[in-house]
Amino acid sequence: MPSPLEALLSNERLSIPRIIPYTMAAMAIFVSLYHLLTAWFGLLPPCPQRVISLSGIMALGFFFYPLGRKSWRDKLNRFFFVDLACIVFCIVAAVYVSLNWYAFVWERSGQPSVFDIAIGTIFIITLLELGRRCLGPPMILVVIFFLSQNLFAPYFPGWLRGPSISWKMVIEVNFLADHGIFGIPMGVVASFVMVFVLFAAMMMKSGISDSMNKLALALTGRYTGGPAKVSVVASGVIGMTQGVAASNVVTTGSFTIPLMKSVGYKPHFAAAVETVASTGGQLAPPIMGVTAFLIAEFLGVPYLTVCLAAVIPTMVYYTTVFITVHLEAKRTGLKTLKPEEVPPLRPALAKGWMVTLPIVLLIILIVIGLGITTVACYAVFAIFVIAWFSKETRWTPTKLLLAFEEAARMGIVVALACACAGLIIGTFYVSGLGHVFAMTIVEGSGGNLLVALLITAVFSLILGMEMPTAAVYITLMIIVIPALIKMGCNPFAAHFFCFYMGNMSCVTPPVAVPAFAAASIAGSSPMRTAATAARIAFPLYIIPFFLPYFPAMLWQGPPWQIITILVFAALGGASIACAFEGWLLYRLSWVERAMAFTGGILLIVPIVYFTILGLVLVGLVVLLQRGIVAQVLRRRRPQGM
């Protein structure tokens, strides 16, 4: 669907007054410019910076997610005036809080005025309503549940019982202080996440992301499973810059899924590959979507440390995906692309530096220790400069404005997820429920860390069914992570465990929103697509359980140990892919598949005896496939399917 600015520039006939798309485009451009300019010239004090950021995004959100209409382009109805009132209120709230933030902190702390409480109440209701439209009911129901617990705690059972909290205190903590809506999650969004979202939008609107697709296609298009490998590369690179897997699926899947289908991949498999690759982008350094920034903030560690910790799981994840798409092509005898469908390699390589230079620059700036806000600004400026070196990507005023508009639209879901998660943080802060919940998990698991991890994994997958990964992580950070740390789990491992398991909800049936988005593009069964995606991504269901016990999996330990774990874990992921695909050199028997699966899991476990046994099992499968063991046993394997 065209954006408001695109609709205006095309002079198409609209069913709504043209003042509306003009207003939407102007507000979107303002939101992006606000975040870029404050990041470069200096942030405002925390409260004004965050409230202006969220209020502007919310005002835009009421345009893009209208009440009673499917899209902003539909004919206006009577609910439009409700949306308009919400938009006006968001602007009024931003002005009011910005002008009074000093009074909140120094003059009226602990004694908010009636007007303060009224503004805060309406703001929370407005936020929840927009969150319902953008994030879905589950996230909002969780927030409402914990707000209700604050107010009516004496009437709740068990560990939820406690003293009631006045609504005045709820408003003060969640709206007039930095413990709730405008806490750390929203601070991260307002400081630099929106700038990274602008970076992603500029890559797409300039055409640099198209150059990346052409380069990947030129490198792999002539080989078995080439289009699927293009999907893995393109979706991974684009996905790392976005915090919402479903958005990445729609962005890159419209190109990669039809391409995969054109060479013979089944629709559900093509959609599953796109889902897994897009979801994995949130794991991939150096940007890792939004959640990595939150991890660095909550742990108080350099962002580079977070990036390094993600290397081994990400390598295993994408190794498994690559092997899976290759084996699927071999197993089904898929054709390669026609020569005319593959872009010439030399021109693609000549423009390849436009794709790699911004990512390399990001890595260098992070390594040398620049602040993440500064890094985000340099990334945007790099994209702006690099795009001028090619006629196809050169900026025009229209393309630049479209990029700013798209960035603001992309940021709506991320900002609202963090703001709603901030509300949950506020409810736990004011009630002390986090400590009680942590003790409940400790007691419920009998003090066994593995049992607690299993409980956390199930909780993560359930929460993530209709919540963005960042929101899942923040919720778990409040509820579960303190319990894991109390049981002796390394804080770093506890945070990453919840991050990974929350991310895996994107590919886990029965509600895997990115898989459903990919299925709609591919024309496949949503449930079959989600099940296939979960199968492809299987190793990442296993790896997080070893993080608390083996710090080297998080890049903490001697280099030889880290490298060894990386190599054997990647080999284990490849072996599991062979078992699920039922193919190595030839079709695998059920016995061989069982051996490959068991050997793959053992290789992922970083224990010497397990690794040796895994190598033996996987090596035996290879020997069976090559016919060596068959000759010893005096039987010959059929040469074909």
N, C-alpha and C positions, 0 to 999 in steps of 0.2 A: 504494500500500500504506500503511495507517495506520501512524503512528509508534508506538513503545511507549506513550507517554502517551495517545495517541488510543485505542489498543486497550484500555487500562485504563479510560479514562473511558466508553467505550461498553459496558463490561461484557460484551464478546463472549467466547465460549468459546475459550480458547487451548489449543494442544496441548503447551504447555510450562508449567513452574511460573511462577506470577505474580510470583515474586520476581525473575525475570530481567528482564521489562520494567520493574519498579519500579527495579531497579538501573541499567538502561540509561538511564532517564529522569533519575534522580538524577545519574548521572555526566555526562550531556550538559549538564544545567543547570549543574553545577559547572564544567565546562570553559568554558562561555560566560561565566559570572559571573567566573571567575578572570581571563580576558583583559580583561573590561570593567573590573573593579576595579583590577587592576594598571596598566592604561593610564591610569585616572583619578587614582588616588592615588599612583602612582609605581611604576615597574618594579622588580623584584628585580634583583640583580646578574645579568649576562648569562647565566652558566652555569645557575644555578637557574631563572631565568625560562624559558629555552628547554627545559631538560630536563623541567620540570614540565608545560610546554605540550605537548611532543611525547609524553611518557609517558601523559598523560591522554587525548590524542587516540588514541594507539595502543591503549590499553586499551578505549576505546569502539569502535575499529575492529574488534577481534576479536569483539565482539558483533554488529556490523552486517554483517561479512563472515565468517561462520562457515565452518569447514572441513567439507567433505562435506555441506553443506546449502545450499539455494538462498537462504534468507533466515533472519533471526533467528526467524521465527514457526514454522518447521518443527520437527517432532518431534526431540528431542535424540538424538544418536547417540554412539558411543564417542569420536569426535573432540572432543566438547564439552569433555572433560577436558583435552585439549591446549590448546584455546582458553582454558580457565580458568587453566591454569598460566601461559600467556603473559600473561594479564591481571594475575595476581598478581605476576609478575616485573616488568612495567612499573611497577607501583606501588612495588615494592621498589627498583627501579633509580632511580626519581625521588627517593625518600627518601635512598638511599645517596649519590647524586651531590650532592644539595642539602646534605647534612651534611658532605660531604668536599671540596667544591669549593675551599675555601681551601687545603687540604692538597695538592690536585692542582697548584695554581698555584705555591705557595711552598715546600712541603716535599718533595713527591714528583715534582716536575717532572724528567723525564728518567729517573726511577727508579720507575715504577709498581709497585705490589705485585702479587703473584700474584692476589690477589682482585680488584684493579682490572682486570687483564687478563681474568679469567674473566667478570666482570660485563660488560665491554665486548664480549667475544666473543659472549656470549649475546644482548646487546642488538642487535648488528648482525645476527645470524641472525634474531632476532625481527622486526626492521624489514624485512629482505628478504622474509620469508615474508608479512607483512601487505602489503607492497608488491606482491608477486606477485598477491595476491587483488584488490587495489584498482586497481592501475595496469596490470596485465598483465605477461606475461613479458618483452617487449622491454626495458622500463626496467630490470628486475632483471638481465637478462643483460648489459646494458651495465655495470652496477655490478660484477657478478661478474667480468667480463672485466678491468676495470681493477684490481680487487683482486688478481686472479691475476697480472696483469702486475707489480704491486708485489712479490709473493712470488717469482715465477719469471722475473724479467726476463732473466737470462742465457740462458734457453732460448727467448726470443722472437726473431723475425726482424727484420731491418732496423732502422728507427728505434725500434721497441719494445724493442730490446735494451738492457740496462743492468745496473747492479749490483742485486742483490736487496735487498729491504727486509725487516727482521725483522717478525714478527707483533706483537711488542711495540711497535715504532715505529708500525706501522699503527694499533694500538689507541690509542696515546697521541695521535696526530694527529687521528684521526677521532672518538674518544669522550671523551678526557680534555682536549681543548683546543677552541678555537673555530675550527679550520680545516676541520673536516669536518661531521659530522652537525649540530652546534650552531653552525655558521658563519653567515654573513650571510643566506642564504636562510631558515633557520629563525628567525633573529633578527627578520627582517621579519614572518614569520608570527606569531611570539609577541608582537611589540610592537603591531602595529596591523591586520594583515590579518584576523585573526579577529574584530576589532571591526567592520571593514567587512562581513564576512560576516554578523555579527549584524544590522547595518543592513539588509542585503538581506532577511534572514529576517523581520525586523520589518515591513518593507514588505509582504511577501507575507502574513504571518499576520494583520496588522491589517486588511487589505483595501484599503490605499492603492494597491497595485498593480492591484487590480480597478478602482479609480476611474480610474487611468491608462488602462486598457483601454477603459473606457466613454467617457472623454474622446476618445481617439483614434478610437473608433468613431463617436461623435457628429460629429466634425469631418470624417471621411473616408468614412463609411459610405454617404452618398448619391451618391458620385462613383465614376467608373470605377476598378475595382481597389481599392476602399476597404478590404475585409478584408485584402488583402495589405499595404496601406500601414499598417494597424493592426499587423500582425505586425512590420513593420520598426521602427515606433516602440516598441512594447512590448518586443520582444526586445532592441532596442538599449539601452533604459534599464535593464532588468533585467540584461542581460548585462554591462553595465559594472561591476556590483557583484559579479560572480562571476568566478572564475578558471578555470572549466571550461565550455567551450561546450556539451558534451553535457548537462550539468545544466540549463543555460538552455533548451536545446531542449525538454527534458522539462517544465520549469516552465511555459513560455509556449506551447509547441507544442500541448499538450492543448486549449488554447482556440482558438488562431489557425488551426491546420491544418484542423480540421473547418469553421471559418467560411469559409476560402478555398475549400474543396471545395464548400460549399453554394451558392456563386454561380457555380460552373462551372470553377474552376481545376482542371487535371489534378492527380491526387494527387502525382505526382513533382515537379511544379512547385511546388505548395504546400509540400511538404516541403523542397525546395531553398531557397525563399525564407526559410523559418524557419531553416534551417541557416546561410545567409549572414548573416541579420540577427543571429542569436545569436552567431555567430563575431565579427562586427564589433563587438559590444558590448565585447570585450576591447581594441579599438582606441580606443574612444570616451572622450574626457575628460568629466568630471574624475577618474573613478575608474580606468578602464582595467583592470579585473580586478586580478590580483595582480602581473603582470609589470612594470607601470609603477613600482611601489614598488621592485622589485629594480633596475630601471635607474637610478633616482635614487640608490639606495644605492651601487651599483657605480661610477657615474660621479662621485658626490659632488657632485651638482648639486641645486638646489631642485626640489621636485616640480612647481612651476608651470612650470618650463622644460620638463620632460618632457611635461606636458599640452599646452603650446603646440606642441611639435614634432609632436604627433599630429594637429593640426587639419586640415591639408591632405589627408593620406592618408585620414582618416576622412570628410571632406566628399566627396571623390571617390568613395570606396567606397559611401557611402549614396546619393549622387546616382545612381550607376549602378544600384543596387538599385531605387530609386523609379521611375526611367525604365523599367527592365525590366518591373516589374509593371504599370505603366500601359500600356506598349505591348503586352504580352501580352494584357491585357484588351481593348484596341482591336482587336488582330489577330484574336482569336477571338470577338469580339462578345459578351463576357460581360455578364450582367445585373448590375444593382446590387441592393443589399439592399432588401427590402420595407420600407416606412415603419415598420411595427410592429417590425421587427428593429433599427432604429436608435434608440439612446437619445436622449431629448430633449436638445437642445443646451444650453438654459439651466441645467437642474440639473447637467449634466455640467461646464459652465464654472464653476458656483458651487462645485463641489468640486475643480476643476482646480488650485487653489492648493495643495491638499494634496500633489499630485504634484510640482509645480514648486518649491515652497519648499525642501524638503530639498536638492535638487540645486543651487538658487541659493545656498543657505547654504553648501554645500560649496565652491562656486566662490569665494565672497567670503572665506571663512576661509583658503583656500589662497592667494588673491591677497594678502591682508594679511600673510601670512608666518607664520601659526601652525604649530607643529610638527604633523606628519602624525598622530601619536598623539592629540594634543589634538583635531584636526579630526575624527578617527574617533569620539571620544567625543561631541563636540557633535552629530555627525550622528545617533548613536543617540538622544541625549536629544531632539533635534528631532523625530524620528519618534515618540517616546514622547508628547511633548506634543501634536503636531499631531493624532494619532489621536483625542484626546479631543473634538475639535471636531465630530465627526459621530457620529451614533447607530450607523451601520453599521460604523464603524472603531473605536469606543470600546473601550478595553482592558478585559478581564476577567482575573482571575488565570489562568484556563485558557489564554487566547490568549497571554498574556505568557510563560507557561511553555512553551507549544508553540513559540513563536518562539525561545526560548533552546535548546530541544532541537533544533530544525531547524538552527540555526546551527552547532551542534557537529557534527551529521551532515554538513552541507555542507562543513565544514572538513577532514574526514578526508582526502579525496583531495588537496587543496591542500597540507596539511601533510606528507603522506607524499611527495608529489612533490618538495617542497623538501628534505626530509630525505635522500632518496635521491640527489638532485642534489648535496647537500652531501657525501655520501660520495665522489662522483666528484671534487669539488673537492679533498677530502682526499688522494685517491690521486695526483692531479696535483701537489699541493703537496709531498708527501713524496718523489716520484720526479723532479720537474723535467720531467715528460713534456710539460707545456704548451709550454715553450720549444722542445723538440724537434719537436713536432707543428707549431708555427707555422713553424719553418724548413722543414719538409717541404712545407707548403702553398706557401710562398714559392718554393721550388725547383720544385715540381710545376707551378706556374702560370707559370713562366718570368719571374717578376717582374711579370706583367701583372695589374693589379688587377681588370679585368673578368673574366678567366679565374678568378681567385680567388673573385670574387663568384658566378660560375656554379657552381663547386665547392661553395661554402657553401650556395647555394640548394638544390642536390640533396641535400646532407647534411641540411639543415634539414627538408626534406619527408620524407626517409626516417626521421629521428629522431622526427618528430612524428606518425607514423602511429598509434602507440598510446601517446603520451606527452602529458601536459598541456603547454600552451604554456609555462608557467613553467619546467617541467623542461627542455624543449627549449632555451629561451633560456639557462638556466644552463649546460647542457652545452656549448652553442656558445660561451658566454662564456669557458669554460675552454679549449676546443680550438681554436676558429676565430678569434674576435675578436682575440686577440693577433697572429695572422698578418696580418689585414686592417690593423691599426694599423701593424704593422711595414712594410707596403707603402705607407704614406702615407695610408691612409684616415682621415678624421676620426673620432675615437673615438665621438662622438655618432652619426654616420652608421653606423658599424660595429655598434653596439649595436642601433640601430633596424632596420637591415637584417635582422639575425638574429631580432629580435622579430617583424617582419612575416612573414618567410618561415616561421618556426616556426608562426605563427598560421594561415597559409594551408594548412598540413597538415590542418587541421580540415575542409577542403572539397575536398581533393585525393584522387582515387581512387588506388590501389584500397582503401586503408584510411582511411576518413574517419568516425570514430566518431560525431560529431554528426549527420552525414548519415544514417548507419544508424539512429540513434535517431529521427530525424524520419521516416524511411521506415517504421519500425515503427508509428508513430502514423498515418501517412497510408495505410498499406497499399499502398505502392508498391515498385518495385524499388530496392534499396539502391544498386546501381551506377549506375542511371540517375539517381537522386536526386543522388548525389555528382558525376556528370558535369555535370548541370545547375547545381548549386551552383558548381562550378569555373568554368563559363561565365559565370555572373552576376557572380562576384567577380573576373573576369579582370584588370581594371585594377590590382589590387593585386599581381599577379604582375610587373607592369612597373615601377610607381612605385619600389619599393625600389632598383632598379639605378641610379636617377638621384640618390639621396640623397648618395652620396659626392662627386658632382661639382657638385651645386647645393644649397648649404646653405640657400637660401631655402625649399626644400621642407620643411625642418625648422624653419621660423619663425626663421631666422637670416639677417638681412639688412635692407635698406631696406624700409619698409612698402609702397611702391608695387610693388616687385618681388614681395613675398609675395602681395599681393592679385592681381596680374596672373597669377602662377602658379596661384593658387587658382581663379580664374575660368576660365582656359583648360584647366586640368587637369580641372575638373568638366565643362566642355563636351566635352572629349575622352572622358571616361567615358560621357557621355550618347550620344555618337556611336557608341562601341563597342557600347553596349546596342542601339542601332538596328540596327547591322549584324548582331548575333547574333539579334535578334528578327525581322529581315527586314521591318521596318515603320517608317514615319515618319508620313506622312499617308495613304499607301496602301502596298500591298505593294512592297517594294524588289526590283528586279531583281538578278541576281548581280553585275552591273557596279556598280550603286549600292551594294550591300553592301560590295564590295571598296573602293570609294571612301570610304565612311563609316568602315570599319574602319581603313584606312590613315590617313585624316584624323584619326581619334580618337587613334591612337598618336602621330602627329606633334604634336598639340596638347598631349599630356602632356609631351613633351620640351621643357624650358624654354629653347629656342634660338630666336632671332628668326626665322631663315629657315625653320626647321621649322614654327614656329607659323603663319607666313604661308601656307606651302604647305598646312598642315592646314586653315586657314580657307577657302582656295580650294576644296579638295576637298569639305569639308562644305557650304560655301555652294552649290556646284554640285549636290550631292545635293538640297538644299532647293529649288533652282530647278527641277530636274527633277521633283520631287514636286508642286510648285505648277503645273506645266504650262508655265512660261514658256519654258524651253529646248525643250520639246516643240513649242510653237507655232513657235519659230524654225526647228526642223527639220521643221515641217509634219507632225507626227504627234501624235496625241492619246492620252493614257494612259487605259486603261479605268478607270471610276470604281467600283471595288469590289475584291473579292478576286480 
